Amino acid sequence: MTVLCTLMAFVMVVAISSLTVDAIPHSHESYWDQQDDIDRDEFLELLSRLSRTVMNRPEMENSKRGLDLGLSRGFSGSQAAKHLMGLAAANYAGGPGRRRRSEQA
């Protein structure tokens, strides 16, 4: 019985390994090509038009909905230090806040 099972398994392995299937040829058409996608001249024209729009409209500079590239009012280091000092003072037992009557006596 084991000889028959071993022989059958060997025949199956040989039959499966003898079948060769060629893969579909790989195509690069679905990849994004950075060189062909955006024309350099068009990109520079877009940037120049955007800068002219911002320069011609001074109210955009102080507007809430102006163009913000993340360079205007960020969270500075001194603000972070003040925040951490406030947290430390709030957690300190003798720090700011309302005093309990039991602590005042």
PyMOL commands that set and color helices and strands:
alter all, ss='L'
color gray80, all
select helices_A, chain A and resi 2-18+34-37+40-56+58-60+77-91+101-104
alter helices_A, ss='H'
color red, helices_A
deselect
rebuild
show_as cartoon
